[in-house]
Amino acid sequence: MDSSPVGVVVHVRTPDAGVLSAAILERGGIATPTTDGRLRITGIPVASVDATASAIGVEIHDLTTGRADLEDVFLELTRGKATIR
């Protein structure tokens, strides 16, 4: 898995959000639907999001990057490190 810089979020608009979300998850990223109809993706770089969509035949209408908020950064840094004691 290649990772994106901490604090970077990818925004994607696609008519196949469910299909792309599942593929992003398989590649170690997290895709969360937003209220404006986009997916907010963290954990993988924008080039991997684009390549993933292309590989599975998902149409992309908009693909941009931005800065994650503090909660996104915390979740990305601690993802997979929690243990139940």
Secondary structure as the mmCIF struct_conf table of DSSP 4:
data_model
#
loop_
_struct_conf.conf_type_id
_struct_conf.id
_struct_conf.beg_label_comp_id
_struct_conf.beg_label_asym_id
_struct_conf.beg_label_seq_id
_struct_conf.end_label_comp_id
_struct_conf.end_label_asym_id
_struct_conf.end_label_seq_id
HELX_LH_PP_P HELX_LH_PP_P1 SER A 4 PRO A 5
TURN_TY1_P TURN_TY1_P1 VAL A 6 GLY A 7
STRN STRN1 VAL A 8 ARG A 13
TURN_TY1_P TURN_TY1_P2 PRO A 15 ASP A 16
HELX_RH_AL_P HELX_RH_AL_P1 ALA A 17 GLU A 26
TURN_TY1_P TURN_TY1_P3 ARG A 27 GLY A 28
STRN STRN2 ILE A 30 PRO A 33
TURN_TY1_P TURN_TY1_P4 THR A 35 ASP A 36
BEND BEND1 GLY A 37 GLY A 37
STRN STRN3 LEU A 39 THR A 42
BEND BEND2 GLY A 43 ILE A 44
HELX_RH_AL_P HELX_RH_AL_P2 VAL A 46 ILE A 56
TURN_TY1_P TURN_TY1_P5 GLY A 57 GLY A 57
BEND BEND3 HIS A 61 HIS A 61
STRN STRN4 ASP A 62 ARG A 67
HELX_RH_AL_P HELX_RH_AL_P3 LEU A 70 THR A 78
TURN_TY1_P TURN_TY1_P6 ARG A 79 GLY A 80
#
